[in-house]
Amino acid sequence: MNPYQMDLPTIPDHSVFDEYSEIVAVACKKTWTQYKTWVMMGILGIIMTVITVVILLSKNKSSALPCFTYTDQSLASTVSVDCLNFLWSAYCTTSPYTFPPSYTGFWNRSPQGGTLIRCITPQSTDCGAGSYQAIYIYMKQCNEGFGGAP
């Protein structure tokens, strides 16, 4: 053989992708053949879980998570009575109280933006919790008349 003569490399007729896709196809077929019952149960479980989550989230969101949409900076005047009742029942289990649907008291007023303003008298209307953050923090004191004059 001539030392200056080199053999050119051969180029395969198929791509590496074709080779690996064939390996994957064989593995999938083998898995399906041996574990088709488990695969079907897994797929059915995933479908049932997705359906359950969709149903739960599509129901009345305000009753399940009434405070979910509020940020710390949300004005107290935008906070729903459902959210106030939710927070109260979460923090004040030993002091049951329910805010009436038409409640317009200290907890859902924000006369000076997000600033908490204590009431000078219980009848004052120029006072309020200010923000959702203040409601969240101070409602833990379980005083439904919080902010009112002593």
PAZAPA-4460 file (N, C-alpha, C; in steps of 0.05 Angstrom, whole numbers, plus 32768, in hexadecimal, padded with zeros to 4 digits):
% residues 150
    n_x    n_y    n_z   ca_x   ca_y   ca_z    c_x    c_y    c_z   seq   type   mol
   8011   7FE9   8000   8000   8000   8000   8012   8019   8000     1      M     A
   8009   802C   7FF2   8018   8044   7FEF   8015   8055   8009     2      N     A
   802B   805E   8015   8029   806E   802E   801B   8088   802A     3      P     A
   801B   8092   8012   800E   80AC   800D   7FF0   80A9   8006     4      Y     A
   7FE7   8091   8004   7FCB   808C   7FFD   7FBB   8089   8017     5      Q     A
   7FA6   8098   801A   7F96   8097   8032   7F7A   808E   802B     6      M     A
   7F6E   807F   803D   7F53   8076   8039   7F40   808D   8042     7      D     A
   7F2E   8093   8031   7F1A   80A7   8038   7F06   809B   804B     8      L     A
   7EFD   80AA   805F   7EE9   80A0   8072   7ECF   809C   8063     9      P     A
   7EC0   8088   806B   7EA6   8084   805F   7E91   8093   806E    10      T     A
   7E7E   809D   8060   7E68   80AC   806D   7E50   809A   806D    11      I     A
   7E44   8096   8085   7E2E   8084   8087   7E16   808E   8077    12      P     A
   7E04   807C   806F   7DED   8083   805F   7DD7   808F   8070    13      D     A
   7DD9   808C   808B   7DC4   8097   809C   7DD1   80A9   80B1    14      H     A
   7DC0   80BB   80BC   7DCB   80CE   80D0   7DCC   80C1   80EC    15      S     A
   7DDA   80CE   80FD   7DDC   80C6   8119   7DC0   80C8   8126    16      V     A
   7DB1   80DC   811E   7D96   80E0   8128   7D85   80C7   8122    17      F     A
   7D87   80BD   8109   7D77   80A5   8102   7D7F   808D   8114    18      D     A
   7D98   808B   811A   7DA2   8075   812A   7D97   8077   8147    19      E     A
   7D98   808F   8152   7D8E   8092   816E   7D6F   8091   816F    20      Y     A
   7D62   809A   815A   7D45   8098   815A   7D3C   807B   8158    21      S     A
   7D4B   806B   814B   7D45   804E   814A   7D49   8042   8165    22      E     A
   7D5E   804A   8173   7D63   803F   818F   7D4C   8047   81A1    23      I     A
   7D44   8060   819F   7D2E   806A   81B0   7D14   805B   81A9    24      V     A
   7D0E   8057   8190   7CF6   8049   8187   7CF6   802C   8192    25      A     A
   7D0D   801F   8191   7D0E   8003   819C   7D0A   8003   81BA    26      V     A
   7D16   8017   81C8   7D13   8019   81E5   7CF5   801E   81EC    27      A     A
   7CE8   8030   81DD   7CCC   8036   81E3   7CBB   801D   81DE    28      C     A
   7CC0   800F   81C8   7CB0   7FF7   81C2   7CB4   7FE2   81D8    29      K     A
   7CCD   7FDE   81E1   7CD2   7FCB   81F6   7CC4   7FD3   8210    30      K     A
   7CC6   7FED   8217   7CB9   7FF7   822F   7C9B   7FF3   822D    31      T     A
   7C8F   7FFA   8216   7C72   7FF7   8213   7C6A   7FDA   8216    32      W     A
   7C79   7FC8   820A   7C73   7FAC   820B   7C73   7FA1   8227    33      T     A
   7C87   7FA9   8237   7C8B   7F9F   8251   7C7A   7FAD   8267    34      Q     A
   7C75   7FC7   8263   7C69   7FD7   8278   7C50   7FE7   826E    35      Y     A
   7C42   7FDD   825A   7C2B   7FEC   8250   7C16   7FF2   8264    36      K     A
   7C11   7FE0   8277   7BFD   7FE4   828C   7C05   7FFC   829D    37      T     A
   7C1F   7FFD   82A5   7C29   8012   82B6   7C29   802D   82A7    38      W     A
   7C30   802C   828E   7C31   8044   827E   7C15   804F   827C    39      V     A
   7C01   803F   8276   7BE5   8048   8273   7BDB   8053   828E    40      M     A
   7BE2   8045   82A4   7BD9   804F   82BE   7BE6   806A   82C4    41      M     A
   7BFF   806E   82BC   7C0C   8087   82C0   7C00   809E   82B0    42      G     A
   7BFA   8098   8297   7BED   80AC   8286   7BD1   80B3   8290    43      I     A
   7BC2   809F   8299   7BA8   80A3   82A4   7BAA   80B4   82BE    44      L     A
   7BBE   80AE   82CE   7BC2   80BE   82E7   7BC8   80DB   82E1    45      G     A
   7BD8   80E0   82CD   7BDF   80FB   82C6   7BC7   810A   82BB    46      I     A
   7BB7   80FC   82AB   7B9E   8109   82A0   7B8B   810F   82B6    47      I     A
   7B87   80FD   82C9   7B75   8102   82DF   7B7F   8119   82F1    48      M     A
   7B99   811A   82F5   7BA4   8130   8305   7B9F   814B   82F8    49      T     A
   7BA4   814C   82DE   7BA0   8165   82CF   7B83   816D   82D0    50      V     A
   7B71   815B   82CC   7B54   8161   82CD   7B4C   816B   82E9    51      I     A
   7B56   815E   82FE   7B50   8167   8319   7B5A   8183   831E    52      T     A
   7B72   8189   8316   7B7E   81A3   831A   7B6E   81B8   830B    53      V     A
   7B66   81B2   82F3   7B57   81C5   82E2   7B3C   81CB   82EF    54      V     A
   7B2F   81B6   82F9   7B15   81B9   8306   7B17   81CA   831F    55      I     A
   7B2B   81C4   8330   7B2F   81D3   8349   7B35   81F0   8343    56      L     A
   7B46   81F6   832F   7B4D   8211   8329   7B37   8220   831B    57      L     A
   7B25   8212   830D   7B10   8220   82FE   7AF8   8226   8310    58      S     A
   7AF6   8219   8327   7AE1   8220   833A   7AE5   823C   8344    59      K     A
   7AD4   8245   8355   7AD5   8260   8360   7AF0   8265   836E    60      N     A
   7B02   8272   8360   7B1C   8277   836B   7B1C   8288   8384    61      K     A
   7B09   829A   8386   7B08   82AB   839D   7B02   829D   83B7    62      S     A
   7AF3   8286   83B5   7AED   8278   83CE   7B05   8266   83D6    63      S     A
   7B14   825C   83C3   7B2B   824B   83CA   7B43   825B   83D2    64      A     A
   7B4A   8270   83C4   7B61   8280   83CA   7B59   829E   83C7    65      L     A
   7B4A   82A8   83D9   7B40   82C3   83D6   7B55   82D9   83D7    66      P     A
   7B6C   82D3   83E2   7B81   82E8   83E5   7B98   82E4   83D1    67      C     A
   7B95   82D2   83BF   7BAB   82CA   83AD   7BB5   82E1   839B    68      F     A
   7BA3   82F2   8393   7BAA   8306   837F   7BB6   8320   838B    69      T     A
   7BB5   8322   83A6   7BBF   833B   83B2   7BDD   833A   83B8    70      Y     A
   7BEA   8351   83B4   7C06   8353   83BB   7C08   8364   83D4    71      T     A
   7C20   8366   83E0   7C23   8376   83F8   7C1A   8393   83F4    72      D     A
   7C1E   839D   83DC   7C18   83B9   83D6   7BFB   83BE   83CE    73      Q     A
   7BEB   83A9   83CB   7BCF   83AC   83C4   7BC1   83BD   83D8    74      S     A
   7BB1   83D0   83CF   7BA2   83E1   83E2   7B8D   83D1   83F1    75      L     A
   7B8A   83D7   840A   7B76   83C9   841B   7B5B   83CC   8410    76      A     A
   7B55   83E2   8402   7B3B   83E7   83F7   7B35   83D3   83E0    77      S     A
   7B49   83C6   83D5   7B44   83B2   83C0   7B41   8396   83CB    78      T     A
   7B47   8392   83E5   7B46   8377   83F1   7B29   8370   83F6    79      V     A
   7B21   8358   83ED   7B05   834F   83F0   7AFF   8346   840D    80      S     A
   7AE6   8347   8413   7ADD   833D   842D   7AE2   831F   8430    81      V     A
   7AE1   8311   841A   7AE7   82F4   841B   7B04   82F0   8424    82      D     A
   7B16   8301   841A   7B32   82FF   8422   7B35   8306   8440    83      C     A
   7B28   831B   8449   7B29   8322   8465   7B20   830B   8477    84      L     A
   7B09   82FE   846F   7AFF   82E7   847E   7B12   82D0   847D    85      N     A
   7B1F   82CC   8466   7B33   82B6   8462   7B4A   82BA   8475    86      F     A
   7B55   82D3   8475   7B6C   82D8   8487   7B64   82D6   84A4    87      L     A
   7B4D   82E0   84AB   7B44   82DF   84C7   7B41   82C2   84D0    88      W     A
   7B35   82B1   84BF   7B31   8295   84C7   7B4B   8286   84C8    89      S     A
   7B5F   828F   84B8   7B79   8282   84B8   7B8A   8289   84D1    90      A     A
   7B88   82A2   84DA   7B99   82AB   84F0   7B8B   82AC   850B    91      Y     A
   7B71   82AF   850B   7B63   82B3   8525   7B50   829C   852A    92      C     A
   7B5A   8284   852C   7B49   826D   8530   7B3C   826D   854B    93      T     A
   7B48   827A   855F   7B3C   827B   857A   7B28   8292   857D    94      T     A
   7B28   82A5   8569   7B16   82BC   856A   7B05   82BD   8551    95      S     A
   7AF1   82AC   854F   7AE1   82AB   8536   7AD3   82C6   8531    96      P     A
   7AD4   82CE   8518   7AC6   82E7   8510   7AC2   82E5   84F2    97      Y     A
   7AAC   82F0   84E9   7AA7   82F1   84CC   7AA0   830D   84C4    98      T     A
   7AAF   8318   84B1   7AA9   8333   84A7   7A90   8331   8496    99      F     A
   7A7D   8343   849A   7A65   8342   8489   7A6B   8349   846C   100      P     A
   7A5B   833F   8459   7A61   8344   843D   7A63   8362   8436   101      P     A
   7A55   8373   8445   7A56   8390   843F   7A6A   839F   8450   102      S     A
   7A7D   8391   845C   7A91   839D   846E   7AA1   83B3   845F   103      Y     A
   7AA2   83CA   846C   7AB2   83E0   8462   7AC0   83EE   847A   104      T     A
   7ACE   83DE   8489   7ADC   83E8   84A1   7AF9   83EC   849D   105      G     A
   7B07   83ED   84B4   7B24   83F3   84B4   7B34   83E1   84A1   106      F     A
   7B2D   83C7   84A1   7B3E   83B4   8492   7B3E   83B7   8474   107      W     A
   7B29   83C2   8469   7B29   83C5   844C   7B26   83E3   8443   108      N     A
   7B34   83F4   8452   7B35   8410   844A   7B52   8418   8447   109      R     A
   7B57   842A   8434   7B72   8435   842F   7B70   8452   8428   110      S     A
   7B69   8463   843B   7B65   8480   8435   7B7F   848E   842D   111      P     A
   7B96   8485   8435   7BAF   8491   842D   7BC1   847D   841F   112      Q     A
   7BB6   8471   840B   7BC6   845D   83FC   7BCB   8444   840D   113      G     A
   7BE4   843B   840B   7BEC   8422   841A   7BF4   8427   8436   114      G     A
   7BF1   843F   8441   7BF9   8445   845C   7BE3   843E   8470   115      T     A
   7BEB   8430   8486   7BD8   8429   849B   7BD3   8442   84AC   116      L     A
   7BBA   844A   84AF   7BB2   8461   84BF   7B9F   8457   84D5   117      I     A
   7BA8   845A   84EE   7B97   8451   8504   7B80   8464   8507   118      R     A
   7B69   845A   8510   7B51   846A   8514   7B52   8479   852E   119      C     A
   7B4A   8492   852E   7B49   84A2   8546   7B30   849A   8557   120      I     A
   7B1A   8495   8549   7B02   848B   8557   7AF8   8473   8547   121      T     A
   7AE9   8462   8554   7ADE   844B   8545   7ACC   8453   852D   122      P     A
   7AC1   846B   852D   7AB0   8474   8517   7AC1   8481   8501   123      Q     A
   7ADB   8485   8504   7AEB   8492   84F0   7AEB   8483   84D5   124      S     A
   7AEA   8492   84C0   7AEB   8486   84A5   7B04   848E   8496   125      T     A
   7B14   84A0   84A2   7B2D   84A9   8495   7B45   8498   849E   126      D     A
   7B40   847F   84A5   7B54   846D   84AE   7B51   8452   84A0   127      C     A
   7B65   8442   84A1   7B63   8428   8495   7B7D   8419   8494   128      G     A
   7B7C   83FF   848D   7B93   83EE   848D   7BA7   83F7   8478   129      A     A
   7B9E   8402   8462   7BAF   840C   844D   7BB6   83F8   8438   130      G     A
   7BC3   83E2   8440   7BCC   83CE   842C   7BC7   83B2   8435   131      S     A
   7BC9   83A0   8421   7BC5   8383   8427   7BDA   837A   843B   132      Y     A
   7BF3   8384   8439   7C08   837D   844B   7C01   8383   8468   133      Q     A
   7BF6   839B   846D   7BED   83A3   8488   7BD7   8390   8492   134      A     A
   7BC4   838A   8480   7BAF   8378   8488   7BBB   835D   8490   135      I     A
   7BCC   8353   8480   7BD9   8339   8485   7BE8   8339   84A0   136      Y     A
   7BF7   834E   84A5   7C07   8350   84BD   7BF6   8354   84D6   137      I     A
   7BE5   8368   84D5   7BD6   8370   84ED   7BBE   835F   84F3   138      Y     A
   7BB3   8351   84DF   7B9C   8340   84E5   7BA4   8329   84F8   139      M     A
   7BBD   8322   84F9   7BC6   830D   850B   7BC1   8314   8529   140      K     A
   7BBB   832E   852E   7BB5   8336   854A   7B98   832F   8551   141      Q     A
   7B89   8325   853E   7B6D   831C   8543   7B5B   8331   8551   142      C     A
   7B5D   8349   8547   7B4C   835E   8552   7B3C   836A   853B   143      N     A
   7B22   8361   8539   7B12   8369   8522   7B0F   8388   8520   144      E     A
   7B12   8396   8537   7B0F   83B3   8537   7B2B   83C0   8537   145      G     A
   7B3F   83B2   852F   7B5B   83BD   852F   7B5B   83D8   8521   146      F     A
   7B69   83EB   852C   7B6B   8405   8520   7B58   8419   852C   147      G     A
   7B44   840F   853A   7B31   8421   8547   7B3D   842E   8560   148      G     A
   7B31   8443   8569   7B3B   8451   8581   7B38   843E   8599   149      A     A
   7B4A   8440   85AC   7B49   842E   85C3   7B31   8434   85D5   150      P     A
***
